[in-house]
């Protein structure tokens, strides 16, 4: 039940964060926006999310997971639902940033819930399953929001997501419970949440491996969220695919990512002897090669070519995140895995903030998507090269 509550809460966060992309053609036309402004709307949500991650992690330790799930879902739901009233770009920018602040409460809350509820031998599996909520949220938005927008108008898409978020927040508050045994006198503390002596955060961040993996995470976030923010527009404008079909292609992209996350972890554990950087770097190279292919596609490209490319880009360009979090946590060690991964996640989200508007701006000034896709190629290659210099023998766990 706890895993289900965490999965639902995390899924709704990404229903909100990824709602802009599928509705982009409708918002762009109705509000007379540029591609760069569409990217900024998605970046606003990521910016609010990024700013909240560290304080939310601090707060969840003090008031508990249950209350933070409720607070995060209610705040996110109210402000995403308020997009129903938007008539200008500025209003949308402010509301999406405020919604992002609510969404940012949910990553540290659901992560801590998994840590305190599941024993070490089950924790990675539970965490990996929880992370698939991101992709399911993306699939749902991509598959349903264009249809809702065509039938009722794009405003109703946001109103529906806001109502769902508030409802799930209340359900999470009702169903979530603290573990039956808490850390205290007479109990054996879990080593991951132990208060044993530990190295300082400053000492950890002096190691180049942390910075190299964070650089890779920034790059792949740049690629992932730029592609998701603009994929419906790209499919509709460059490939001349109908909007609903474009939403289906975005859903395939998300589906590839949802499949790639647990598969990448399984391959790392079973076939690469727990090496994280090798499969992670391979995914960066594959993502870059797929972006080259999208740069070369033209009008009326056959769906028999586009669909496999969507799945491959999803597998590599979205499926990398589980390996990234695992590698960061292993370098940090059990004692500091929480705080270091939180800071690293906030740094990676900078790629979410910067990528979509830069991608869109290149489209605006060139009149083509080709240069934007080639930029993603360069960023993915940068991430792969950064990982080459990571020394996995520096991992603490």
Secondary structure, DSSP 8 states (H G I E B T S, - for coil): -HHHHHHHHHHHHHHHHTHHHHHHHHHHHHHT--HHHHHHHHHHHHHHHHHHHHHHHHHHHHH-HHHHHHHHHHHHHHHHHGGGG--SHHHHHHHHHHHHHHHHHHHHHHHHHHHHHS-HHHHHHHHHHHHHHHHHHHHHHHHHHHHHHHHH-HHHHHHHHHHHHHHHHHHHHHH----SS-S-TTS---GGG--S----HHHHTTSHHHHHHHHHHHHHHHHHHHHHHHHHHHHHHTS---HHHHHHHHHHHHHHHHHHHHHHHHHHHHTSTT-SHHHHHHHHHHHHHHHHHHHH--TT--HHHHHHHHHHHHHHHTTTHHHHHHHHHHHH-GGGHHHHHHHHHHHHHHHHHHHHHHHHHHHHHHSSSHHHHHHHHHHHHHHHHHHHT--GGG---
